[in-house]
Amino acid sequence: MDENKELRLILSEIAHKNGVTLEQVEQDIQDAIDGAWDNPDFRERQKKLFPDGKPTIEEFIMKMSQFVKEASDTDD
């Protein structure tokens, strides 16, 4: 299964468990990305994590998953 399909399944499960649509979950995530992106306190971190500009939902989740995995690997 490709990553986008897997991500949509996960987001669909989140939507189902919270009684909302997949579109609402995606919109909430996009709103959070937009809010963080527009916050000047995060400019340097944004440039470091996403040098090509504001990420898509998929790019954001994949990068944060990688970040968390790397952080947990260093804790071992």
C-alpha positions in Angstrom: 0.0 0.0 0.0 1.4 3.4 -0.9 2.0 6.0 1.8 -0.8 8.4 0.6 -3.4 5.6 0.7 -2.2 4.5 4.1 -2.4 8.0 5.4 -5.9 8.5 4.1 -7.0 5.3 5.8 -5.5 6.6 9.1 -7.1 9.9 8.7 -10.4 8.2 7.9 -10.2 6.2 11.1 -9.5 9.4 13.1 -12.6 11.0 11.4 -14.7 8.0 12.2 -13.6 7.9 15.9 -14.4 11.6 16.2 -17.7 11.6 14.4 -16.6 13.9 11.6 -15.8 13.6 7.9 -12.4 12.9 6.4 -12.6 16.3 4.8 -13.0 18.0 8.2 -10.0 16.2 9.6 -8.0 17.3 6.6 -9.2 20.8 6.9 -8.3 20.9 10.7 -4.8 19.7 9.9 -4.4 22.2 7.1 -5.7 25.0 9.4 -3.1 24.0 12.0 -0.3 23.9 9.4 -1.4 27.4 8.1 -1.6 28.8 11.6 1.9 27.5 12.5 3.3 28.7 9.1 1.9 32.2 9.6 3.5 32.4 13.1 6.8 34.3 13.0 8.1 32.5 16.1 8.5 29.4 14.0 10.3 30.9 10.9 13.7 29.3 11.5 12.3 25.9 12.3 10.1 26.1 9.2 13.0 26.8 7.0 15.0 24.0 8.5 12.2 21.4 8.3 10.6 22.5 5.1 13.1 24.4 2.9 10.8 24.2 -0.1 8.0 26.1 1.5 4.7 25.3 3.3 4.2 21.5 3.3 1.1 19.6 2.2 -0.7 17.6 4.8 1.1 14.5 3.6 4.5 16.1 3.6 3.9 17.5 7.1 2.8 14.2 8.6 5.6 12.3 7.0 8.3 14.7 8.1 6.9 14.8 11.7 6.7 11.0 11.7 10.4 10.9 10.7 11.3 13.5 13.3 9.6 11.5 16.1 11.1 8.2 15.0 14.6 9.7 14.9 14.1 11.3 18.3 12.9 8.0 19.8 15.8 6.1 18.2 18.2 8.4 20.0 16.5 7.8 23.3 17.3 4.1 23.2 
